[in-house]
Amino acid sequence: MEHKVDVIVLGAGMVGAASAAFLAERGLKVALVDRQAPGEGTSYGNAGVIDRSSLLPTAFPRHLPTLLRYLSGQTAHLHFNAGFVPRIAGWLFAYYRESSPERIAASAARLAPLAAHAIAEHKGLAARAGVSHLIRDTGWLHLYRTQGGFDSERRDHDLMRKYGVAVDELDSAGIAALEPHVKPVMTRAAYLSAASSTSDPGALAKAYVEHMQKLGGVFVTADAGGLVRRASGFALASENGVILGDQVVVALGPWAKEFLARFAVDVPIAVKRGYHMHYSAVGNAVPGRPMLDVEGGYNMTPMMKGIRITTGAEFNDRDAPPTPVQLDKAEAAARTLFPLDKRLEPQAWLGRRPNTPDGAPIIGATPGVPGMWLAVGHGHWGIGLGAATGRLVADLVSGSTPLVDPASLSLKRFT
Ligand SMILES: Cc1cc2nc3c(=O)[nH]c(=O)nc-3n(C[C@H](O)[C@H](O)[C@H](O)COP(=O)(O)OP(=O)(O)OC[C@H]3O[C@@H](n4cnc5c(N)ncnc54)[C@H](O)[C@@H]3O)c2cc1C
């Protein structure tokens, strides 16, 4: 049996779910494809921050003392498999090159227009999907144990301010007023007061998929690897028959690179793995907002499932068994910051951030494959940028005026 749609969306993470929802809102017939349930990949377990500060790439640390601290493994910022690193040497070199102050400023300029819509597009879509309660106006607190740590990030704070991000500077009294349960170990904070966060990113992605289904779209369980080009359009075999689509959106997150290689398309994406664990609260001590321990290398977010601690970057094979050593370091540091009770899961969750060297996603046409659109490489910011990306994808696919000029986000910038 054949099922004909206008658009096949591959991948039901936050990016694919939001894209499918926006496409269905335009009246297009959509089939959203995943091999597992929606929102169960990377989009399940992140820190949940939604903010226009996502314009700032998470850069390679070029400051030597900082790099040495990361490499020493004392904090939760970095872990790597020395045997694996040579396999991504080219990508790491490009990442290093994109992390000069000039290139970071260029990346921020590239992403700022899309990031400016991050919160509004999520709130609008969540409201239409009936799940406004999953997005909260919390702000995001960047905490610094030392004045030196705070001073070393002033350039980033100024860059965010340049693009309209509210960055309020707090001292220890200001931190205590905002977060009374935080222990007095933090000297300074940068409070991104206009940031939002979701209390359950996986549930938010699922809600976007249900919204799409109510608008007539279908969710199909299938392996995207079976997609083939036809004389006109694309075909994908599923258990319920063959899906035919005029256009395809690739939103396969950390799995996009190998999929696209089959179409002779190379996307410069490497995976930064990261872990999370939930903790129960001690009494009523729950943070009011996501908090980043900048020098500790982890984030703590109040979530529906508990207080979630997420770790920094691990460079290892995407599919290698979990090595959650950073979580132990994050937990030890977090316990000096905030009262935490027990771990709530037997094992740490492992996620894979799909990163480009310049920290910005790749959104737009696929060179050499007419009808195929890319929405990949969202790295550290696929939750926050998910809805704005979905809106932009729907604009491009339907030929409407795009939310932002997509030229600077296209794959061509890497060639
Ligand atoms: C620890 C951590 C903390 C983070 N914190 C934040 C944060 O605070 N804010 C933020 O904005 N971002 C954050 N991120 C990043 C964010 O989670 C990702 O950028 C985002 O989830 C990527 O979404 P995606 O839809 O591109 O990919 P995914 O969510 O991974 O979705 C891809 C989907 O493709 C499917 N798929 C793959 N291969 C196939 C196939 N062959 N056939 C069918 N389906 C397939 C998968 O099953 C998956 O559902 C964090 C990430 C981590 C790891």
The ligand as a Gaussian input file, in Angstrom:
#p B3LYP/6-31G(d) Opt

LIG

0 1
 C       23.561000      16.924000      28.340000
 C       22.895000      17.804000      27.317000
 C       22.358000      19.026000      27.697000
 C       21.735000      19.850000      26.750000
 N       21.125000      21.010000      27.157000
 C       20.449000      21.769000      26.247000
 C       19.732000      22.930000      26.637000
 O       19.660000      23.287000      27.811000
 N       19.093000      23.648000      25.687000
 C       19.145000      23.305000      24.370000
 O       18.591000      24.018000      23.541000
 N       19.788000      22.179000      23.977000
 C       20.437000      21.403000      24.867000
 N       21.099000      20.286000      24.468000
 C       21.164000      19.972000      23.039000
 C       19.859000      19.400000      22.523000
 O       19.420000      18.357000      23.363000
 C       20.041000      18.894000      21.094000
 O       20.630000      19.895000      20.294000
 C       18.707000      18.510000      20.490000
 O       18.041000      17.585000      21.298000
 C       18.874000      17.963000      19.090000
 O       17.582000      17.679000      18.608000
 P       17.392000      16.905000      17.261000
 O       15.936000      16.844000      17.027000
 O       18.271000      17.486000      16.228000
 O       18.001000      15.446000      17.569000
 P       17.359000      14.216000      18.386000
 O       16.556000      14.677000      19.521000
 O       18.483000      13.281000      18.677000
 O       16.389000      13.558000      17.343000
 C       16.858000      12.800000      16.252000
 C       15.866000      11.662000      16.057000
 O       16.265000      10.921000      14.883000
 C       15.910000       9.568000      15.118000
 N       16.683000       8.714000      14.210000
 C       18.021000       8.633000      14.106000
 N       18.361000       7.761000      13.141000
 C       17.193000       7.285000      12.617000
 C       16.891000       6.361000      11.584000
 N       17.841000       5.738000      10.880000
 N       15.598000       6.108000      11.303000
 C       14.618000       6.732000      11.990000
 N       14.842000       7.616000      12.987000
 C       16.134000       7.894000      13.294000
 C       16.258000       9.353000      16.581000
 O       15.571000       8.220000      17.089000
 C       15.850000      10.668000      17.201000
 O       14.535000      10.609000      17.748000
 C       21.708000      19.448000      25.397000
 C       22.233000      18.203000      25.024000
 C       22.805000      17.385000      25.980000
 C       23.346000      16.042000      25.551000

